[in-house]
């Protein structure tokens, strides 16, 4: 039981669909997920509800869908559902502000809440980077943490998370205006694979490294995670793996990560959903870490 607990506070955890929180965690920890909106020829579709990643892979063959923040109605309806379930406080762990305005949108809407106190955090990550923070935070409050302790925990988790990923093409990031600081790779040789990550200061995407050829991606991802571990060798950590329709490669990556990074407590894995697939396409492979 958390030693900072003074009295039990029922605290809701909110995230968005770009966190790609696996369904089992969503149900077990009662994590509230706000759906991003995908705009395509078929109309406006809600991520994870009306459209999935495989739908997007097909659409990308003939069109370039766009994404937007969760609707104001969905945010307010989620606040109402949280209050209905007896919560008076909530913490939102949201997709990097370097990719989306969702964090600011939710913060503004939360300011008008009188019966629900909401603390909103920019995760400076995406996919399982954001998702793992939401999961670990939800477990922390389930263990009885106070609201103040949980907010402090949210800030430390953000500082102690790092995810790296490779994608087959930068085309969709460029066209969607989400390329961030990785612009130097645009127009590079086809066989040159950037390993991308999120800047801890502003949450923008940048190129952390590069390899020549897809076969070298796995080894580089493991090497980058090991470098993070070596900065704080005494600490235990959670390993993260994610993929965009590379399930077998993700499984191999996970096993090799576990062999090399032996001080881990567990592995959290995820598959990239529809909204992020709009900007990343098929073929993502990612690995990361969150220190406990």
C-alpha positions in Angstrom: 0.0 0.0 0.0 1.3 3.5 -0.9 2.7 5.1 2.2 1.7 8.6 1.1 -2.0 7.7 1.3 -3.9 9.6 4.0 -7.4 8.6 3.0 -8.8 6.8 0.0 -9.6 8.9 -3.0 -11.3 7.5 -6.0 -9.3 8.8 -8.9 -10.2 8.1 -12.6 -7.5 7.7 -15.2 -8.1 9.1 -18.7 -6.1 8.7 -21.9 -6.8 8.9 -25.6 -7.0 6.2 -28.3 -3.5 7.0 -29.5 -2.2 5.4 -26.3 -3.2 2.0 -27.7 -3.9 0.7 -24.3 -4.6 -3.1 -24.6 -8.2 -4.0 -23.9 -7.3 -6.2 -20.9 -5.8 -3.2 -19.1 -8.6 -0.9 -20.0 -11.1 -3.3 -18.4 -9.1 -4.3 -15.4 -8.1 -0.8 -14.4 -11.2 1.1 -15.7 -9.2 3.4 -17.9 -11.3 5.9 -19.8 -10.2 6.3 -23.4 -11.1 9.3 -25.6 -11.4 8.4 -29.3 -9.5 10.4 -31.8 -11.4 11.3 -35.0 -10.3 10.1 -38.4 -11.5 12.1 -41.4 -11.6 10.1 -44.7 -13.7 9.7 -47.8 -16.2 7.6 -45.8 -16.7 10.5 -43.4 -15.7 11.1 -39.8 -14.8 7.9 -37.9 -13.9 7.4 -34.2 -10.7 5.6 -33.6 -11.1 2.1 -32.2 -14.9 2.3 -32.4 -15.7 2.8 -36.0 -12.3 2.2 -37.6 -9.2 0.1 -36.9 -5.6 0.0 -38.1 -6.3 -2.5 -40.9 -9.0 -0.3 -42.3 -6.5 2.5 -42.4 -3.9 0.4 -44.2 -6.4 -0.2 -46.9 -7.4 3.4 -47.1 -3.8 4.6 -47.4 -3.6 2.8 -50.8 -6.1 5.3 -52.3 -6.4 8.3 -50.0 -4.7 10.1 -47.2 -7.0 10.3 -44.1 -6.5 13.0 -41.6 -6.9 13.0 -37.8 -8.2 15.4 -35.2 -8.6 15.6 -31.5 -11.5 13.9 -29.7 -14.7 15.8 -30.1 -15.7 18.2 -27.3 -18.8 16.2 -26.9 -16.9 13.0 -26.2 -14.6 14.7 -23.7 -17.6 16.1 -21.8 -19.5 12.9 -22.0 -16.5 11.1 -20.5 -16.4 13.6 -17.7 -20.0 12.9 -17.0 -19.6 9.2 -17.0 -16.6 9.5 -14.6 -18.8 11.5 -12.2 -21.6 9.1 -12.6 -19.3 6.3 -11.5 -18.5 8.2 -8.3 -15.2 9.8 -9.1 -14.5 13.4 -8.0 -10.9 13.5 -9.4 -9.2 12.4 -12.5 -5.8 12.4 -14.2 -5.5 12.5 -18.0 -2.3 11.1 -19.6 -2.5 12.4 -23.2 -0.7 12.0 -26.5 2.4 14.2 -27.1 1.6 17.8 -27.7 4.2 17.6 -30.5 1.7 15.6 -32.5 -1.7 16.8 -31.4 -3.6 19.6 -29.6 -5.6 17.1 -27.6 -3.8 17.9 -24.3 -4.7 21.6 -24.5 -8.2 20.8 -25.6 -8.9 18.5 -22.7 -7.2 21.0 -20.3 -9.5 23.8 -21.4 -12.6 21.7 -21.1 -11.6 20.5 -17.7 -11.3 24.1 -16.4 -15.1 24.4 -16.6 -15.7 21.3 -14.5 -17.1 22.1 -11.0 -17.7 18.6 -9.7 -14.6 16.9 -11.1 -11.0 18.0 -10.6 -9.0 17.0 -13.6 -5.1 17.1 -13.9 -4.0 16.9 -17.5 -0.5 15.8 -18.5 1.3 15.8 -21.9 2.9 12.3 -22.0 5.6 13.5 -24.5 5.0 10.1 -26.0 2.6 8.1 -28.2 1.3 4.6 -28.6 2.5 2.3 -25.8 4.7 5.1 -24.5 1.6 7.0 -23.5 -0.3 3.8 -22.8 2.2 2.4 -20.3 2.1 5.6 -18.4 -1.6 5.4 -18.1 -1.5 1.8 -17.1 1.2 2.3 -14.4 -0.6 5.4 -13.1 -3.9 3.5 -12.9 -2.2 0.7 -10.9 -0.7 3.3 -8.6 -4.1 4.9 -7.8 -5.7 1.5 -7.5 -3.2 0.7 -4.8 -4.5 3.7 -2.8 -2.4 6.7 -3.8 -3.7 10.1 -2.9 -4.4 12.6 -5.7 -1.3 14.7 -4.9 0.9 11.5 -4.8 -0.6 10.4 -8.1 0.1 13.7 -9.8 3.7 13.5 -8.6 3.8 10.0 -10.0 2.5 11.1 -13.3 5.3 13.7 -13.6 8.0 11.2 -12.7 6.7 8.5 -15.1 6.8 11.0 -18.0 10.5 11.8 -17.1 11.4 8.2 -16.8 9.8 6.9 -20.1 11.6 6.5 -23.4 10.3 4.8 -26.6 12.1 4.2 -29.9 10.5 3.1 -33.2 11.1 2.4 -36.8 8.6 2.8 -39.7 8.8 1.7 -43.3 8.2 5.2 -44.7 8.2 8.8 -43.6 5.7 9.7 -46.3 2.6 9.9 -44.1 4.4 11.8 -41.3 5.6 14.4 -43.9 2.2 14.7 -45.6 0.4 15.0 -42.2 2.8 17.6 -41.0 4.0 15.5 -38.0 7.6 14.9 -39.1 8.9 17.2 -36.3 12.7 17.3 -36.1 13.3 14.2 -38.4 13.1 16.3 -41.6 16.8 15.5 -42.3 15.8 12.0 -43.4 13.2 13.1 -45.9 14.5 12.2 -49.4 17.3 10.0 -48.0 18.2 6.7 -49.6 15.4 4.2 -49.6 17.4 1.7 -47.6 18.3 4.1 -44.8 16.0 3.5 -41.8 15.7 6.2 -39.1 15.0 5.1 -35.6 12.6 7.8 -34.2 11.7 8.9 -30.7 10.0 11.8 -28.9 12.0 14.7 -27.5 11.5 14.9 -23.8 11.3 18.7 -23.8 8.8 19.5 -26.5 7.4 16.0 -27.4 8.3 16.4 -31.1 9.5 13.5 -33.2 13.3 13.3 -33.8 15.7 10.8 -35.3 17.5 9.1 -32.5 19.6 6.9 -34.7 19.7 5.2 -38.1 20.5 1.9 -39.7 20.9 0.6 -43.2 18.3 -2.0 -43.9 15.3 -3.4 -42.1 17.2 -6.4 -40.7 19.3 -4.1 -38.5 16.3 -2.3 -36.9 15.8 -4.9 -34.1 19.4 -4.8 -32.9 19.4 -1.0 -32.9 16.2 -0.8 -30.9 17.6 -3.1 -28.3 20.9 -1.2 -28.2 19.0 2.1 -27.6 16.9 0.7 -24.8 20.1 -0.7 -23.2 21.7 2.8 -23.3 18.7 4.1 -21.3 19.2 1.3 -18.7 22.9 2.1 -18.4 22.1 5.6 -17.4 20.3 4.3 -14.3 21.6 0.7 -13.8 20.3 0.3 -10.2 16.6 0.8 -11.1 14.1 -1.8 -12.2 11.9 -1.1 -15.2 9.1 -2.1 -17.4 9.9 -3.0 -21.0 7.6 -1.9 -23.8 7.1 -3.3 -27.3 4.8 -2.3 -30.1 4.1 -3.1 -33.7 2.1 -2.0 -36.7 1.2 -5.3 -38.4 4.6 -6.9 -37.6 3.4 -9.3 -34.9 6.0 -12.0 -35.4 8.8 -9.5 -35.4 7.4 -7.9 -32.3 7.4 -11.3 -30.6 11.0 -11.9 -31.5 12.0 -8.4 -30.4 10.3 -9.0 -27.0 12.1 -12.2 -26.3 15.5 -10.8 -27.2 14.8 -7.7 -25.1 13.9 -9.8 -22.1 17.2 -11.8 -22.5 19.3 -8.7 -22.8 17.5 -6.5 -20.3 17.3 -8.9 -17.4 16.3 -6.4 -14.6 12.8 -5.8 -16.1 9.7 -6.6 -14.0 7.4 -7.3 -16.9 6.6 -6.4 -20.5 3.7 -4.3 -21.8 2.9 -4.8 -25.5 0.6 -3.1 -27.9 -0.4 -2.8 -31.5 -0.7 0.6 -33.2 -4.3 1.7 -33.7 -6.1 3.5 -36.5 -5.2 7.2 -35.6 -1.5 6.7 -35.4 -1.5 4.3 -38.4 -2.8 7.3 -40.4 0.5 9.1 -39.8 2.8 6.1 -39.6 1.5 3.5 -42.1 2.1 -0.2 -41.8 5.4 -1.6 -40.6 6.1 0.0 -37.3 8.4 -1.8 -34.8 9.0 -0.2 -31.4 10.7 -0.8 -28.1 10.9 1.3 -25.0 11.3 1.5 -21.2 9.6 3.0 -18.2 11.6 3.1 -14.9 9.6 2.1 -11.8 
